[in-house]
C-alpha cells in the first residue's frame, strides 16, 4: 500500500482579509477587500500591483501595523490578527520586515553593530558579537562594517544591513516591501541574488512586494496580482509573468521595461492594443 504524500501546512495564511481605514464624517475607506492566500515554508510569494493597489497594506497587516477589519491572518495555525500587543510580540521574532528605503529604516546615529545588536539584546540572545559577525558575513559585508555608520555605505550595502537586521533572530517569514525599488538595476540584481541565497541556506519564506512584475518573477515561486485591493490573478510566477490571464496583469506585463529599443516599441504598441480592449 502506497503511503499518502504529506503536504506541509501553510506557514502563513491570509483568509478573506479586509482592511478599512476611517475617514472624515465617520466614513470608512476599504483598502483591502477579501484577499486570501497562503505561504508555505521556504516559499516566496510575490505581491505585485501599481501604487495604491493595496500590496503594502497587506504587508503591514501581516506585521500587525495595519488594522484588520475583517477576515483572519494565521501563523503556524495561530491567529495573529486583532490580538493583544503582548500576544503579537511572541511572534515578532518570527515575522520580520525589510523596507523600501534602507537609509530611512536605519538609525543614522547608530553604528551597524549597534543596529544589529538591538534585536539580539531585546530577545536576550547570548553571544551577540559572534552573531553580528555571522550576519555580516551572510549578507556579504566585512566584519569592520559593524564599526561604521549607515551614511558610509552605498544604497545596496545599506539594504544588506537592513536584511542582516531582519535575519538577526532567524525569522520564518520576512516581508520584503519594495526592497529593490530604490536601487539601480545592477545593485537590484545583486540584492535579489542575495535574498535567494539566504533562502536556500536558511529556509526563510518571503512575502515579496513590488510594482515590477519582472522583479517579482525573478524571485517568486507564486505571484498574486493586486488591483484596487483585490487579487485578480494568483498562480505560478513564470506563468503569471509570461502568459497572464487577467487584463490588468497583461497591462502590468506590457508596462515592464525592455532593454532592446525595438522590443520596447513593440511592447508599447501591444500595450496600447490591450488598453483599447474593452
Secondary structure, DSSP 8 states (H G I E B T S, - for coil): ----------SEEEEEEEEEEE-GGG-EEEEEEEEEEEE-TT-EEEEE--TTSSHHHHHHHHHT-S---EEEEEETTEE-SS--HHHHHTTTTTEEEE-S-HHHHS-TTSBHHHHHHHHHHHTT-S-HHHHHHHHHHHTT--GGGGGSBGGGS-HHHHHHHHHHHHHTT--SEEEEESTTTTS-HHHHHHHHHHHHHHHHHH--EEEEEES-HHHHHHH-SEEEEEETTEEEEEEEHHHHHHS--SHHHHHHHHHS--SSHHHHHHHHHHHHHHHH--
